[in-house]
Amino acid sequence: MSTRFRTIIAKVSDGILTITLNRPDRRNALNDAMVKELLEVFSVYESSSEVKVLILTGSGSSFCAGADLRYLNDLLEKDLNEHLKDSIQLRDMFRQLFIFPKPTIAMVNGPAIGGGCGLANACDLVIATRDAKFGYPEVKIGFVPAIVSVLLIASIGIRRAKELLLTGRIISSGEARRFDLVNMVVPEQDDLERRVMETAESLKLNAPSSLTFTKNFVNRIVMDDFERHLSDAAVLNAESRLNENFREGLLSFIEKRKPEWK
């Protein structure tokens, strides 16, 4: 069964739900419509008995380039309440993916940057092609990577998370493997889907209840602080957008010039 949205494609086949981010012309960047549709598809299938495994990937040559700067530019004149509403929706989308009751696999077929890297981190397993890139460059353009930092710290710990978040550097899939951002790197693009499907099929052989109970238990180890920090992060994300450096960073990036920080 295939369900088509405006910005994503959701297809269920033989117990596997494949969600494809489908804005290749924008490198599958996150905008309001995509966040809403991801929230919807997670909600629709989280209790579905026909879904045993979720695979998340991107169309074209990118996994997800992070936030769509055109969409962020439209938010420049919004007030705090409107930014907070948008940030809470973003927080809820990442949270729903993180707690999705079935095993989730990020099939990273290209760059996973900013929020795109956050999507990969929210999945249980990450399998990437050798040519994929990862990173959180938000600080380079005046953003605060608040919500995704909670996911990152839960995945790799605070020391390595600080290195990626504060430097904003982009790393290769090989280095991402050493950072524990990635579980497996495949040498060629053509091998990626095969290895992901092999992994999904092996997960399907396990008892569904055991998978759900195990995932929920492991998540609960970090969930108390995780929930609180996600809520704090949504507020910080909204408030930081009112900072003049956010405006300067966004405009300088769009205008292709060096930012002048205050």
Secondary structure, 3 states (H helix, E strand, C coil): CEEECCCEEEEEECCEEEEEECCHHHCCCECHHHHHHHHHHHHHHCCCCCCCEEEEEECCCCCECCECHHHHHHCCCCCHHHHHHHHHHHHHHHHHHHHCCCCEEEEECCCEECHHHHHHHHCCEEEEECCCEEECCHHHHCCCCHHHHHHHHHHHCHHHHHHHHHHCCEEEHHHHHHCCCCCEEECCHHHHHHHHHHHHHHHHCCCHHHHHHHHHHHHHHHHHHHHHHHHHHHHHHHHHCCCHHHHHHHHHHHCCCCCCCC
